[in-house]
Amino acid sequence: MRTFDEILAMAAARKGGVEAVLADIPTPKSPDALAAIPDDRWLAQFARGIMQAGISWKVVETKWPDIEAAFLGFDIGAITFQPDDWFYDLCEDKRIVRSPPKVRAILDNAAFIRRVSDAGGGFGRTIADWPEDDFAGLLLWLQKEGSRLGGATGAYALRQLGKDGFIASRDVVARLIAEGVIDRAPSARKGWDAVQGAFNAWRAQSGQSLTTISRVLAKSIG
């Protein structure tokens, strides 16, 4: 497995220098800033990813103000106290992407976020306190406990809201395969543990965030 500096040099050769590689990489939020994000914004970000899956993101972007309104501003309390037949009303609501499985997933995630929030002082607090050296465990937790938050959906939502981590995109997976870390996209715990181990090693070498390392890996390929 190459060192982080070697992979950064490969990315720099492709993108016109180290400065160009690192220029647009977002800075993760502090744990306190993550913990301060209201539960409704976590649900909104998960919902955006779920809605965008399999369709043009521009469609969801255009409809987003109406989607927010239809889902009551993603207010967790308001959503979880709606009657059961509200689901059917939403599935007929022209303001949203009318996919029953996606609607059900959003409602299920509202209940999931409420459970976690009630138990741990806010959903953001749980995300903020998740160990940095087990980001893979966080992704697996979202996949298991949430609804339709596996694949890249949960990981992208976490990045959008500022959680430091990596995304197993096509280019990142290609670099990990090239480095002998894995032989296919991770799905089970064993593969994710191997990915986490590699990222932890590169972070120890470089002092860079998981987000930066992930982006550098991607840019070394794509």
Long-range contacts (C-beta under 8 A, 24 or more apart in sequence): 1-179, 1-180, 1-181, 1-198, 1-201, 2-179, 3-202, 3-205, 4-202, 4-205, 4-206, 4-208, 4-213, 4-216, 5-205, 5-206, 7-175, 7-179, 7-202, 7-216, 7-217, 7-220, 8-206, 8-216, 8-220, 10-220, 11-216, 11-217, 11-219, 11-220, 14-219, 14-220, 15-219, 21-215, 21-216, 21-219, 22-212, 22-216, 25-211, 25-212, 25-215, 26-159, 26-162, 26-211, 27-209, 27-211, 28-162, 28-163, 28-164, 28-209, 28-210, 28-211, 29-161, 29-162, 29-163, 31-128, 31-129, 32-128, 33-162, 34-124, 34-127, 34-128, 34-161, 34-162, 34-163, 35-122, 35-124, 35-125, 35-127, 35-128, 35-129, 36-124, 37-124, 37-161, 37-162, 38-124, 39-76, 39-113, 39-114, 39-117, 39-122, 39-123, 39-124, 40-73, 40-74, 40-75, 40-76, 41-74, 41-161, 42-113, 42-123, 42-124, 42-127, 42-157, 42-161, 43-74, 43-76, 43-79, 43-106, 43-109, 43-110, 43-113, 44-68, 44-71, 44-74, 45-157, 45-160, 45-161, 46-106, 46-109, 46-146, 46-149, 46-153, 46-154, 46-157, 47-71, 47-74, 47-106, 47-109, 48-157, 49-149, 49-153, 49-154, 49-156, 49-157, 50-102, 50-105, 50-106, 50-109, 50-148, 50-149, 50-153, 51-96, 51-97, 51-99, 51-102, 53-102, 53-148, 53-153, 55-97, 59-97, 60-97, 63-95, 63-96, 63-97, 66-95, 66-96, 67-95, 67-96, 67-97, 69-95, 70-95, 70-96, 71-96, 71-106, 74-110, 76-110, 76-113, 76-114, 76-117, 77-114, 79-107, 79-110, 80-110, 80-111, 80-114, 101-148, 102-148, 104-147, 105-147, 105-148, 106-147, 108-146, 108-147, 109-146, 109-147, 109-148, 109-149, 112-145, 112-146, 112-147, 116-145, 127-158, 127-163, 128-163, 130-163, 132-164, 132-210, 133-196, 133-200, 134-196, 135-164, 135-165, 135-166, 135-196, 135-199, 135-210, 136-186, 136-192, 136-193, 136-195, 136-196, 137-192, 137-196, 138-163, 138-165, 139-165, 139-192, 140-189, 140-192, 159-211, 164-209, 164-210, 164-211, 165-210, 165-211, 165-214, 166-195, 166-199, 166-210, 166-211, 166-213, 166-214, 166-217, 167-214, 168-195, 169-218, 170-222, 171-217, 171-218, 171-219, 171-220, 171-221, 171-222, 172-214, 172-217, 172-218, 172-221, 174-221, 175-217, 175-218, 175-220, 175-221, 176-217, 178-221
